[in-house]
Amino acid sequence: MVLVVSSDNLRGLPSDMAGILKDRSFPVYFVGFMDLFGVSLILPLLLSHARVLGASPTLVGIFGSVYGGLQLVFSPIMGRWSDLSGRRLVLMLSLVLSACGYFTMGLAVSVPLMFFARIPLGIFKQSQNISKSYLADVVPEAQQSLVLGRFNAASSIGFILGPIVGGHIAERPGGFYMAAMCAAIIFFINSGIVWFFIPEIKTEHQFHTTKQDPAMVEIIQDSANSTFSPKVFFDSLRTIRWWTLWDLFLIKFCLGFSVLVFRSNFSLMAIEKFETSPSINGYLISYSGIVSAVCGFFVGWISNQYRNNGRLLCHMSIIQMLSLFGLAVAPSLWMLVICLTPLSFVTTVSRVAGTSLTIQRGRKEEVGVLLGLSQSVMSLARMMSPMLAGLTQEVSVMGPAVLGGGASAIAVLIMFFRPQDKIPYDKKYS
C-alpha cells in the first residue's frame, strides 16, 4: 500500500497525523549522518592510496575528477528516476550500489581496479539529494528550511567524525582496505534503515490545463504515468520552467565555486602564509565543519525571521563575498579564523535557502530532477575549482580567496539585477 500525500495538503491534516508525517524526517536525518560518515571515513585516504599503488600525480588528478564527472551527468537522471519510481526505492538502490562500490574498492590492489570501483559511486551515490527530495515531499513548505537545515547539520556531523575514525583505522596494517570495508558495511546498514524505518511516499501530482500549453501538459502526464526511460528523462527536461530557474542555477554555481576554489588549496595556503602544521590545519578544517553543523540547527529560525528565501540568499551572498576578500588579506592566523567563522555560517544558510528556492519554483513532480540538476551544477564547480585554485595560487598565495570573492561578487550582481524574491512563478503549478 502506498500513501499518497503532497507537502501542501499536510496543513489540512489533523495535528496528530501531521505530527506522524513530520516524524518521518528523523530517520532521514540519521541516514544523512551515516551517509557522510561513511563517505568521509575513506575520502581523505583515496588519493594518497592511489599514489601508494603507483599512480602519477596526473593520474591522481584524473582519478579525483572521475567522481565529479559522473555526478555531473547522472545526478539529474537519478533524481528524475526517484520522481517517477519513488524516493524510497531509488534511495535504497543508491545506498546498496554505493556499498558495492566501496566493497570493490576494499578489494582493489591496483589503480585500474580503484578506477573501476569509483564508477558505481559516481553514478549511484545520489543519496543526499534523494533524501532532500523525500523531505521536500513529506513536510510543508513553511518548514522545509528548518528540516533541510537539520538534515545538513546531521550530515555535517558525520563528515566531521568520519575522517577522525578513518585516520585511526588507516594507521593499522591494511588500514585503507579496512576503511573501505567499513564504509561498505555502513552503506549496507543505511539501506536497511531505509527499508525498515522510511515508508514510501508518492507525491500526488495535480495538472492544471487552463493556463498551460496542452502539449506541455501531455508530456508531463505521460512522464508521470510512465516507467523511467531515457525518453521520459529528456522529455522531463523540456517541461522544466528554465526561465524561472536559470539565474538561480547560475547563482548556485558561483557561490559553490567561490567556496570550493578557496577550500581546494586551503591547507597549502595556510602552510605557506602562516607556517601552520598539519595538526593545526586539521583543527582549522574541523572548526569550519563544526560551525557549519551548529548553524544547520538554526537555519529554520533564520529563515522564519526573513520569511523570504530570495532576500536571505542575497544577504548571505554579500557576507560570503566580504568573508572571502577578508580571508585574502588576513594578516594573522587569528584573523583567518575570524573570517572563516562567517564563511562557514553563510555557506550553510545559503545552501538551504538555495535548495528551498529551487523546490518552490519547480513543480512537485520535478523535485528530484531539479535537485539532481543542482548537484550537477555543484559537480561542475567541483571539477573546475582545483585546477583554477592551483593556477591562481601560482600568482599569489591568496589567489584562490580573491578568485572566490570575485565569483561571489558575480552572484551578488546577478541578484542585484534579478532579485530572487521577485522572480515570478505560479504557485498553482508548483
C-alpha positions as CSV (number, residue, x, y, z in Angstrom):
1,M,0.0,0.0,0.0
2,V,1.4,3.4,-1.0
3,L,0.5,6.5,0.9
4,V,-0.3,9.4,-1.4
5,V,0.5,12.8,0.1
6,S,1.6,16.2,-1.0
7,S,3.5,18.7,1.0
8,D,0.7,21.3,0.6
9,N,-2.1,19.1,2.0
10,L,-0.3,18.4,5.2
11,R,-1.8,21.6,6.5
12,G,-5.3,20.2,6.3
13,L,-4.5,17.0,8.3
14,P,-5.3,16.6,12.0
15,S,-2.4,17.6,14.2
16,D,-1.6,14.1,15.3
17,M,-1.4,12.8,11.7
18,A,0.7,15.8,10.7
19,G,3.0,15.1,13.6
20,I,3.5,11.5,12.4
21,L,4.4,12.7,8.9
22,K,6.8,15.2,10.3
23,D,8.4,12.5,12.4
24,R,9.4,10.7,9.2
25,S,12.2,13.3,8.9
26,F,14.1,11.9,11.8
27,P,15.2,8.6,10.2
28,V,16.2,10.6,7.2
29,Y,18.5,12.7,9.4
30,F,20.2,9.6,10.6
31,V,20.6,8.3,7.0
32,G,22.2,11.6,6.1
33,F,24.6,11.3,9.1
34,M,25.5,7.7,8.3
35,D,25.9,8.6,4.6
36,L,28.6,11.3,5.0
37,F,30.2,9.4,7.9
38,G,30.8,6.5,5.6
39,V,32.0,8.8,2.8
40,S,34.4,10.8,4.9
41,L,35.7,7.6,6.5
42,I,37.6,6.8,3.3
43,L,37.5,10.0,1.2
44,P,40.7,11.6,2.8
45,L,42.6,8.3,2.1
46,L,41.7,7.8,-1.6
47,L,44.3,10.0,-3.4
48,S,47.2,9.1,-1.1
49,H,46.4,5.4,-1.5
50,A,46.3,5.8,-5.3
51,R,49.8,7.2,-5.0
52,V,50.9,4.2,-2.9
53,L,49.6,1.9,-5.7
54,G,51.9,3.8,-8.2
55,A,49.6,6.4,-9.8
56,S,51.3,9.5,-11.1
57,P,50.2,13.0,-9.9
58,T,48.4,13.5,-13.2
59,L,46.6,10.1,-12.9
60,V,45.7,11.0,-9.3
61,G,44.2,14.2,-10.6
62,I,42.2,12.3,-13.2
63,F,41.1,9.8,-10.5
64,G,39.8,12.7,-8.4
65,S,37.8,14.1,-11.4
66,V,36.1,10.8,-12.3
67,Y,33.6,11.0,-9.5
68,G,32.7,14.7,-10.2
69,G,32.3,14.0,-14.0
70,L,30.0,11.1,-13.4
71,Q,27.9,13.0,-10.8
72,L,27.6,15.8,-13.3
73,V,25.8,13.5,-15.8
74,F,23.9,11.1,-13.5
75,S,22.6,13.4,-10.7
76,P,19.6,14.7,-12.6
77,I,19.0,11.2,-14.1
78,M,18.8,9.6,-10.7
79,G,16.7,12.5,-9.4
80,R,14.2,12.0,-12.2
81,W,14.1,8.3,-11.6
82,S,13.2,9.0,-8.0
83,D,10.4,11.3,-9.2
84,L,8.8,8.5,-11.2
85,S,9.7,5.4,-9.2
86,G,9.5,6.7,-5.7
87,R,12.2,8.1,-3.3
88,R,12.5,5.0,-1.1
89,L,13.2,2.6,-3.9
90,V,15.8,4.7,-5.5
91,L,17.4,5.7,-2.2
92,M,17.8,2.1,-1.3
93,L,19.3,1.2,-4.6
94,S,21.6,4.2,-4.3
95,L,22.9,3.1,-0.9
96,V,23.2,-0.6,-1.9
97,L,25.1,0.1,-5.1
98,S,27.3,2.6,-3.4
99,A,28.1,-0.1,-0.8
100,C,29.1,-2.4,-3.6
101,G,31.4,0.3,-4.9
102,Y,33.2,0.7,-1.6
103,F,33.3,-3.1,-1.2
104,T,35.0,-3.4,-4.6
105,M,37.4,-0.6,-3.5
106,G,38.3,-2.6,-0.5
107,L,39.3,-5.5,-2.8
108,A,41.3,-3.3,-5.2
109,V,45.0,-3.8,-5.3
110,S,45.8,-1.8,-8.4
111,V,44.9,1.7,-9.8
112,P,42.7,0.3,-12.6
113,L,40.6,-1.6,-10.0
114,M,40.2,1.6,-7.9
115,F,39.0,3.4,-11.0
116,F,36.5,0.6,-11.7
117,A,35.3,0.9,-8.1
118,R,34.9,4.6,-8.4
119,I,32.4,4.3,-11.3
120,P,29.4,3.0,-9.4
121,L,30.0,5.6,-6.8
122,G,30.0,8.4,-9.3
123,I,26.8,7.1,-10.9
124,F,24.7,5.9,-7.9
125,K,26.0,7.9,-4.9
126,Q,23.0,10.3,-5.0
127,S,21.6,9.6,-1.5
128,Q,22.0,13.1,-0.2
129,N,19.8,14.7,-3.0
130,I,17.2,11.9,-2.9
131,S,16.9,12.3,0.9
132,K,16.3,16.0,0.5
133,S,13.7,15.3,-2.2
134,Y,12.0,12.9,0.2
135,L,12.0,15.6,2.9
136,A,10.5,18.1,0.5
137,D,7.7,15.6,-0.2
138,V,6.7,15.0,3.5
139,V,7.0,18.4,5.1
140,P,5.0,21.6,4.4
141,E,6.8,24.3,2.5
142,A,6.9,26.6,5.6
143,Q,9.0,24.0,7.4
144,Q,11.4,23.0,4.6
145,S,14.2,25.3,5.6
146,L,14.1,24.0,9.2
147,V,14.1,20.4,8.1
148,L,16.7,20.8,5.4
149,G,18.9,22.7,7.8
150,R,18.7,19.9,10.4
151,F,19.5,17.3,7.7
152,N,22.6,19.3,6.6
153,A,23.6,19.6,10.2
154,A,23.3,15.9,10.8
155,S,25.2,15.1,7.6
156,S,27.9,17.6,8.6
157,I,28.4,15.9,12.0
158,G,29.0,12.7,10.1
159,F,31.5,14.4,7.8
160,I,33.4,15.7,10.9
161,L,33.6,12.4,12.7
162,G,34.4,10.2,9.7
163,P,37.9,11.4,8.9
164,I,38.9,11.0,12.6
165,V,37.8,7.4,12.7
166,G,39.2,6.7,9.2
167,G,42.5,8.2,10.1
168,H,42.9,5.8,13.1
169,I,41.8,2.8,11.0
170,A,44.3,3.8,8.3
171,E,47.2,3.7,10.8
172,R,46.7,-0.1,11.1
173,P,48.3,-2.6,8.7
174,G,46.0,-2.8,5.6
175,G,44.2,0.2,7.0
176,F,42.8,1.5,3.7
177,Y,41.2,-1.7,2.9
178,M,39.7,-2.0,6.4
179,A,38.3,1.6,6.0
180,A,36.8,0.8,2.6
181,M,35.1,-2.3,4.0
182,C,33.8,-0.3,7.0
183,A,32.3,2.2,4.5
184,A,30.7,-0.6,2.6
185,I,29.1,-2.0,5.8
186,I,27.9,1.5,6.8
187,F,26.1,1.9,3.5
188,F,24.5,-1.6,3.7
189,I,23.3,-0.7,7.2
190,N,22.0,2.6,5.9
191,S,20.0,0.8,3.2
192,G,18.5,-1.4,6.0
193,I,17.5,1.7,7.9
194,V,15.7,3.0,4.8
195,W,13.9,-0.4,4.3
196,F,12.7,-0.7,7.9
197,F,12.1,2.9,9.0
198,I,11.4,5.1,6.0
199,P,8.0,4.5,4.3
200,E,7.4,5.1,0.6
201,I,5.7,8.5,-0.2
202,K,4.5,9.2,-3.6
203,T,3.5,12.8,-4.4
204,E,0.1,13.3,-5.8
205,H,0.6,15.5,-8.9
206,Q,-2.1,17.9,-9.9
207,F,-2.1,19.0,-13.5
208,H,-3.9,22.3,-14.3
209,T,-4.5,22.8,-18.0
210,T,-6.3,26.1,-18.0
211,K,-3.1,28.2,-18.3
212,Q,-0.6,25.7,-19.6
213,D,0.3,24.6,-23.1
214,P,-1.8,21.4,-23.7
215,A,1.2,19.8,-25.4
216,M,3.3,20.5,-22.4
217,V,0.7,19.1,-20.1
218,E,0.6,15.9,-22.2
219,I,4.3,15.5,-21.8
220,I,4.1,15.9,-18.0
221,Q,1.2,13.4,-17.7
222,D,2.9,10.9,-19.9
223,S,6.1,11.2,-17.8
224,A,4.2,10.7,-14.6
225,N,2.4,7.6,-15.9
226,S,5.5,6.0,-17.5
227,T,8.3,3.9,-16.2
228,F,11.7,5.6,-16.2
229,S,13.4,5.7,-19.6
230,P,15.9,8.0,-21.4
231,K,12.9,9.4,-23.5
232,V,11.0,10.2,-20.3
233,F,14.1,11.8,-18.8
234,F,14.7,14.1,-21.7
235,D,11.1,14.9,-22.1
236,S,11.0,15.9,-18.5
237,L,13.8,18.4,-19.1
238,R,11.6,20.1,-21.7
239,T,8.9,20.7,-19.1
240,I,11.2,22.5,-16.6
241,R,10.5,26.2,-16.5
242,W,14.0,27.3,-17.2
243,W,13.0,31.0,-17.3
244,T,12.5,30.9,-13.6
245,L,15.5,28.8,-12.7
246,W,18.4,29.6,-15.0
247,D,19.6,32.5,-12.9
248,L,19.2,30.6,-9.7
249,F,21.4,27.7,-11.0
250,L,24.0,30.3,-12.1
251,I,24.0,31.9,-8.7
252,K,24.4,28.5,-7.0
253,F,27.3,27.7,-9.3
254,C,29.1,31.0,-8.5
255,L,28.5,30.6,-4.7
256,G,29.6,27.0,-4.7
257,F,32.6,27.6,-6.9
258,S,33.7,30.5,-4.8
259,V,33.9,28.3,-1.6
260,L,35.3,25.3,-3.4
261,V,38.1,27.2,-5.1
262,F,39.1,28.6,-1.7
263,R,39.0,25.3,0.1
264,S,40.8,23.4,-2.6
265,N,44.2,24.7,-1.6
266,F,43.4,25.9,1.9
267,S,45.9,23.7,3.7
268,L,48.7,24.7,1.3
269,M,47.8,28.4,1.7
270,A,47.9,28.1,5.5
271,I,51.2,26.4,5.4
272,E,52.8,28.9,3.0
273,K,51.4,32.0,4.6
274,F,51.1,31.2,8.3
275,E,53.5,28.2,8.6
276,T,50.9,26.0,10.1
277,S,51.5,22.4,11.0
278,P,49.3,19.5,9.6
279,S,47.6,19.2,13.0
280,I,46.7,22.9,13.1
281,N,45.3,22.6,9.6
282,G,43.2,19.7,10.8
283,Y,41.8,21.8,13.6
284,L,41.0,24.6,11.2
285,I,39.1,22.3,8.9
286,S,37.3,20.7,11.8
287,Y,36.4,24.1,13.3
288,S,34.9,25.1,10.0
289,G,32.9,21.9,9.9
290,I,31.7,22.3,13.5
291,V,30.5,25.9,12.8
292,S,28.6,24.6,9.7
293,A,27.0,21.8,11.7
294,V,25.9,24.0,14.6
295,C,24.5,26.6,12.2
296,G,22.4,23.9,10.4
297,F,20.2,23.7,13.5
298,F,19.4,27.4,13.4
299,V,18.7,27.7,9.6
300,G,14.9,27.2,10.2
301,W,14.8,30.0,12.7
302,I,16.8,32.4,10.5
303,S,14.5,31.5,7.5
304,N,11.4,32.2,9.6
305,Q,12.8,35.6,10.6
306,Y,13.4,36.6,7.0
307,R,10.3,34.9,5.5
308,N,11.9,35.4,2.1
309,N,14.5,32.9,0.9
310,G,15.5,35.1,-2.0
311,R,16.4,38.0,0.2
312,L,18.1,35.7,2.7
313,L,20.2,34.2,-0.1
314,C,21.2,37.7,-1.3
315,H,22.3,38.8,2.2
316,M,24.3,35.6,2.8
317,S,26.0,36.0,-0.5
318,I,27.1,39.5,0.4
319,I,28.6,38.2,3.7
320,Q,30.3,35.4,1.8
321,M,31.9,37.8,-0.6
322,L,33.2,40.0,2.2
323,S,34.4,37.0,4.2
324,L,36.4,35.7,1.2
325,F,38.0,39.1,0.5
326,G,38.7,39.3,4.2
327,L,40.5,35.9,4.1
328,A,42.6,37.2,1.2
329,V,44.0,40.0,3.3
330,A,44.1,38.3,6.7
331,P,47.4,39.3,8.3
332,S,47.4,36.6,11.0
333,L,46.2,33.2,11.8
334,W,43.6,34.6,14.3
335,M,42.2,36.9,11.6
336,L,42.0,33.9,9.3
337,V,39.9,32.1,12.0
338,I,37.7,35.1,12.5
339,C,37.0,35.3,8.7
340,L,36.4,31.6,8.5
341,T,33.6,31.7,11.0
342,P,31.1,33.8,9.0
343,L,32.1,31.9,5.8
344,S,31.2,28.6,7.4
345,F,27.9,30.1,8.7
346,V,26.7,31.7,5.4
347,T,27.6,28.7,3.2
348,T,25.3,26.5,5.4
349,V,22.4,29.0,5.3
350,S,22.9,29.7,1.6
351,R,22.8,26.1,0.7
352,V,19.4,25.6,2.4
353,A,18.0,28.9,1.0
354,G,19.0,27.9,-2.5
355,T,17.5,24.5,-2.2
356,S,14.2,25.9,-0.8
357,L,14.0,28.4,-3.7
358,T,14.7,25.6,-6.2
359,I,11.9,23.5,-4.7
360,Q,9.5,26.4,-4.6
361,R,10.0,27.4,-8.2
362,G,9.7,23.8,-9.6
363,R,6.7,21.6,-9.8
364,K,6.2,18.9,-7.2
365,E,6.7,16.2,-9.7
366,E,10.1,17.7,-10.7
367,V,11.8,18.0,-7.2
368,G,14.1,15.1,-7.8
369,V,15.4,16.1,-11.2
370,L,15.8,19.8,-10.1
371,L,17.8,18.8,-7.1
372,G,19.8,16.5,-9.3
373,L,20.5,19.4,-11.7
374,S,21.6,21.5,-8.7
375,Q,24.0,18.7,-7.8
376,S,25.3,18.7,-11.4
377,V,26.0,22.4,-11.1
378,M,28.0,21.8,-8.0
379,S,29.8,18.9,-9.7
380,L,30.9,21.2,-12.5
381,A,32.2,23.7,-9.9
382,R,33.9,20.8,-8.1
383,M,35.7,19.8,-11.3
384,M,36.8,23.3,-12.2
385,S,37.9,24.6,-8.8
386,P,41.1,22.5,-8.1
387,M,42.7,23.4,-11.4
388,L,41.8,27.1,-11.1
389,A,42.9,27.2,-7.5
390,G,46.3,25.9,-8.5
391,L,46.7,28.4,-11.3
392,T,45.7,31.4,-9.1
393,Q,48.0,30.2,-6.3
394,E,50.9,30.3,-8.7
395,V,50.3,34.0,-9.0
396,S,49.6,34.7,-5.3
397,V,49.3,32.5,-2.2
398,M,45.9,34.1,-1.5
399,G,44.8,33.9,-5.2
400,P,42.1,31.3,-4.6
401,A,40.5,33.5,-1.9
402,V,40.5,36.5,-4.3
403,L,39.0,34.4,-7.1
404,G,36.4,33.1,-4.7
405,G,35.4,36.6,-3.6
406,G,35.1,37.6,-7.3
407,A,32.8,34.6,-8.0
408,S,30.6,35.6,-5.0
409,A,30.5,39.2,-6.3
410,I,29.2,37.9,-9.6
411,A,26.4,36.1,-7.7
412,V,25.6,39.3,-5.8
413,L,25.4,41.2,-9.1
414,I,23.0,38.7,-10.6
415,M,20.7,39.1,-7.6
416,F,21.0,42.8,-7.8
417,F,19.7,42.9,-11.4
418,R,17.4,39.9,-10.9
419,P,16.2,39.9,-7.3
420,Q,15.4,36.4,-6.3
421,D,12.5,37.4,-4.1
422,K,10.8,39.0,-7.2
423,I,11.1,36.2,-9.8
424,P,7.5,35.4,-10.8
425,Y,6.3,31.8,-10.6
426,D,2.9,30.4,-10.4
427,K,2.3,28.5,-7.2
428,K,-0.7,26.9,-8.9
429,Y,1.7,24.7,-10.9
430,S,4.3,24.1,-8.2
